[in-house]
Amino acid sequence: MPQSIPATLIPGDGIGPEIVDATVAVLAALGAPFQWDTQVAGLDGVKTAGDPLPPKTIDSIKRTRLALKGPLETPSGGGYRSSNVRLREQFKLYANLRPARTLIPGGRFDNIDLVVVRENLEGLYIGHEHYIQIDDDPHAVAMATGINTRQGSRRLLEFAFEHAVATGRKKVTIVHKANIMKALTGIFLETGLELYERKYQGRFALDTVIIDACAMKLVLDPWQFDVLVTTNLFGDILSDLVAGLVGGLGMTPGANIGADAAIFEAVHGSAPDIAGKGLANPIALMLAAAMMLEHCHLPHMAARLRTAIEQTLNVDKARTGDLGGHTSTAEFTRALIKRIADG
Ligand code: NAI
């Protein structure tokens, strides 16, 4: 095991500091060798450094190429751009990886084990939008341009295919809308089919599905899917859909993987309604930490963490309010650390 792995830690806003503290304590109990460099961003960045993404924070991630971050709020006034979008662009975080796995049995959908791989930098989210004025209506026409490139599609699809091989997945489904957006999502589909044929045939099964049919199939029979790979907008929607299948955003981690860094986070936001009350569910960020351990080639530690989370939830029945329980963030974390120590 490496002696120490430098990593940037961003507590973030709202419940961020609470769930980050809990996650750092759990990682310490596991003996994870992260050497944290704590930096600010979001509202916290504006308050303490006058910038939602201060240069010191960017420099830290440039150095460590690895970060665990709490949710960030974008200040509404002042013309600030989202720190999350800036991080994505700055570090070319082209792949967003969102696994969704059932942790509490007996829910509406049992035994879910899916991964959504979303392209994070291109498509309809590039922000090329404008209005055209007609007569006295300045917003008479709204226009948006989407851009998908062969190179951007290929690098994301390659990431998804490699992930499927490395994690022993049986099937990858390319989700598209090439029947209508023939160029914009057709290029993604075409690139995926070509890449599979050239390099991955026989290593897993490949399937393709149109986004609207995919949404219906995910609700009727999610078990038919394994890995879903898709463009930015569709991926954004589908990853929340699959989070809903396993109990909501409090249970869903996300990884943003790029050419220059990897940033791990919970999928949910800063939950201002419960911030500072000790009620937050820290599991999503802890599962993000498990992904970070895997990224750092520490899969056994990641497996220990996941097992301990499942035992704390299902054997100790320690559950926060969003899961119908009464356990506080601190009590859950203590129970989890005990499970790690006993395990
Ligand atoms: P949110 O995810 O913060 O909250 C939605 C609902 O889920 C709230 O009722 C909240 O209490 C609950 N919730 C969320 N996480 C929870 C947890 N771990 N435990 C228990 N309950 C939890 O979404 P919202 O309210 O739309 O966004 C709040 C702020 O967060 C906004 O400023 C938004 O821009 C930011 N945000 C940041 C993200 C990031 O940094 N990755 C992602 C999403 C939102």
Boltz pocket constraint, residues with backbone or C-beta under 6 A from the ligand:
constraints:
  - pocket:
      binder: B
      contacts: [[A, 15], [A, 70], [A, 71], [A, 72], [A, 73], [A, 74], [A, 84], [A, 249], [A, 250], [A, 265], [A, 266], [A, 267], [A, 268], [A, 269], [A, 270], [A, 271], [A, 272], [A, 273], [A, 274], [A, 279], [A, 280], [A, 281], [A, 282], [A, 284], [A, 322]]
      max_distance: 6.0
